Amino acid sequence: MFEATLEIRVEWGHCDPAQIVFNPNYFHWMESGLHWLFEAAGLSLTGLMEQDPDFRGAPLVRSDATFKAVARVGDLMSLTTRVVRWGGRSFDLGFRFAVDGTVVVEATQTRIWGRAVPGEAHRLQAVAVPDHIRDALSRPGRAVLRRAG
């Protein structure tokens, strides 16, 4: 499966009074991991929404995380994201955060391929993930984005 790694420099504002990364930041970074995975595979969620006004993205329906170690201010953390399961109208993403080879957090999310219900733009329905999306995210490959903060 295609995977994308995002490098994150842990900054002071990412941390709590215990001087470790405040847990909700991992969930924020997982959103970045989703978008980077798509971009690195040559896809754009924003572009797909522009092409299809009824497409609503890949809404989150389930998320869990296991916290195994801590990350602190100044750490360079890598976040690797990949699809770990395809369903008919959903898919699971696997996330792995690591600092110097030590796994800090492992997480999974289930997302649907969302479209507006015909005639009801504010309601969502899960529809089949298009084949070209599955193909792009299922091929072998790896991409790395280096960035700060």
C-alpha positions as CSV (number, residue, x, y, z in Angstrom):
1,M,0.0,0.0,0.0
2,F,1.1,3.5,-0.7
3,E,2.2,5.4,2.4
4,A,3.0,9.0,3.2
5,T,5.2,10.3,6.0
6,L,4.9,13.8,7.4
7,E,7.7,15.1,9.6
8,I,6.4,17.3,12.5
9,R,8.6,19.4,14.8
10,V,7.0,19.4,18.2
11,E,6.7,23.0,19.4
12,W,6.0,24.5,22.8
13,G,2.3,25.2,21.9
14,H,1.8,21.5,21.1
15,C,2.5,20.5,24.7
16,D,0.5,20.4,27.9
17,P,1.6,21.4,31.5
18,A,3.3,18.0,31.8
19,Q,5.5,19.2,28.9
20,I,4.4,16.4,26.6
21,V,2.3,16.6,23.5
22,F,-1.3,17.3,24.4
23,N,-3.3,14.3,23.1
24,P,-5.8,16.2,20.9
25,N,-2.9,17.4,18.7
26,Y,-2.4,13.8,17.5
27,F,-5.9,13.8,16.1
28,H,-5.3,17.2,14.4
29,W,-2.1,15.8,12.9
30,M,-4.0,12.7,11.7
31,E,-6.2,15.1,9.5
32,S,-3.0,16.4,8.1
33,G,-1.8,12.9,7.5
34,L,-5.0,12.1,5.5
35,H,-4.6,15.1,3.3
36,W,-0.9,14.5,2.8
37,L,-1.6,10.9,1.8
38,F,-4.0,12.0,-0.9
39,E,-1.7,14.8,-2.1
40,A,1.3,12.5,-2.3
41,A,-0.7,10.0,-4.3
42,G,-1.6,12.6,-6.8
43,L,-5.1,13.3,-5.5
44,S,-6.6,16.3,-3.9
45,L,-9.7,16.2,-1.7
46,T,-10.3,19.9,-2.4
47,G,-9.9,19.3,-6.1
48,L,-12.3,16.4,-6.0
49,M,-14.9,18.6,-4.2
50,E,-14.4,21.3,-6.9
51,Q,-15.1,18.7,-9.6
52,D,-18.1,17.3,-7.9
53,P,-20.3,19.7,-5.9
54,D,-22.0,16.8,-4.1
55,F,-18.8,15.2,-2.9
56,R,-18.3,15.9,0.8
57,G,-14.9,14.4,1.4
58,A,-14.0,11.4,3.6
59,P,-15.8,12.1,6.9
60,L,-14.6,10.4,10.0
61,V,-16.9,7.8,11.6
62,R,-14.5,6.1,14.1
63,S,-11.1,6.8,15.6
64,D,-8.9,5.2,18.2
65,A,-5.4,5.7,19.4
66,T,-2.9,3.8,21.6
67,F,-0.4,6.0,23.3
68,K,2.9,4.2,23.8
69,A,5.5,6.8,24.6
70,V,5.7,10.6,24.9
71,A,6.9,13.3,22.6
72,R,8.3,16.5,23.9
73,V,9.2,20.0,22.7
74,G,11.9,19.9,20.1
75,D,11.3,16.3,19.0
76,L,11.2,15.6,15.3
77,M,8.3,13.2,15.0
78,S,7.3,11.3,11.9
79,L,3.7,10.5,11.1
80,T,3.2,7.7,8.6
81,T,-0.3,7.2,7.1
82,R,-1.6,4.5,4.9
83,V,-4.8,2.7,4.0
84,V,-5.0,-0.6,6.0
85,R,-8.5,-1.8,4.9
86,W,-10.9,-1.1,2.0
87,G,-14.6,-1.6,2.4
88,G,-17.3,-1.0,-0.1
89,R,-18.1,2.6,1.0
90,S,-15.5,3.0,3.7
91,F,-11.8,2.6,4.4
92,D,-9.5,2.4,7.4
93,L,-6.4,4.5,7.8
94,G,-3.5,3.4,9.9
95,F,-1.3,6.1,11.5
96,R,2.1,5.6,13.2
97,F,3.8,8.5,15.1
98,A,7.5,7.9,15.9
99,V,10.4,9.8,17.4
100,D,13.9,8.5,16.7
101,G,12.4,5.1,15.7
102,T,10.4,4.8,18.9
103,V,6.6,4.4,18.3
104,V,4.8,7.1,20.2
105,V,1.2,6.6,19.0
106,E,-0.5,4.1,16.8
107,A,-4.0,4.9,15.6
108,T,-6.7,3.9,13.2
109,Q,-9.6,5.7,11.7
110,T,-12.6,4.6,9.7
111,R,-13.8,7.0,7.0
112,I,-16.6,6.9,4.5
113,W,-16.6,8.3,1.0
114,G,-19.3,11.0,1.5
115,R,-21.7,12.6,-0.9
116,A,-24.7,14.8,-0.3
117,V,-28.1,13.0,-0.4
118,P,-29.8,14.1,-3.7
119,G,-32.0,17.1,-3.0
120,E,-30.8,17.3,0.6
121,A,-27.4,19.1,0.5
122,H,-27.0,19.0,4.3
123,R,-27.4,15.2,4.6
124,L,-24.6,12.8,3.9
125,Q,-24.6,9.3,2.5
126,A,-21.7,6.8,2.1
127,V,-21.1,5.8,-1.5
128,A,-18.6,3.5,-3.2
129,V,-15.0,4.7,-3.1
130,P,-14.1,5.4,-6.8
131,D,-11.8,2.9,-8.4
132,H,-9.2,5.5,-9.3
133,I,-8.9,6.5,-5.6
134,R,-8.5,2.9,-4.5
135,D,-5.9,2.3,-7.2
136,A,-3.9,5.4,-6.3
137,L,-3.8,4.6,-2.6
138,S,-3.3,0.8,-3.1
139,R,-0.2,1.0,-5.3
140,P,3.2,0.4,-3.8
141,G,5.1,3.6,-2.9
142,R,6.2,6.0,-0.3
143,A,6.4,9.8,0.0
144,V,8.0,12.0,2.6
145,L,7.2,15.6,3.4
146,R,9.6,17.5,5.6
147,R,8.2,20.5,7.4
148,A,8.4,22.3,10.7
149,G,5.6,22.5,13.3
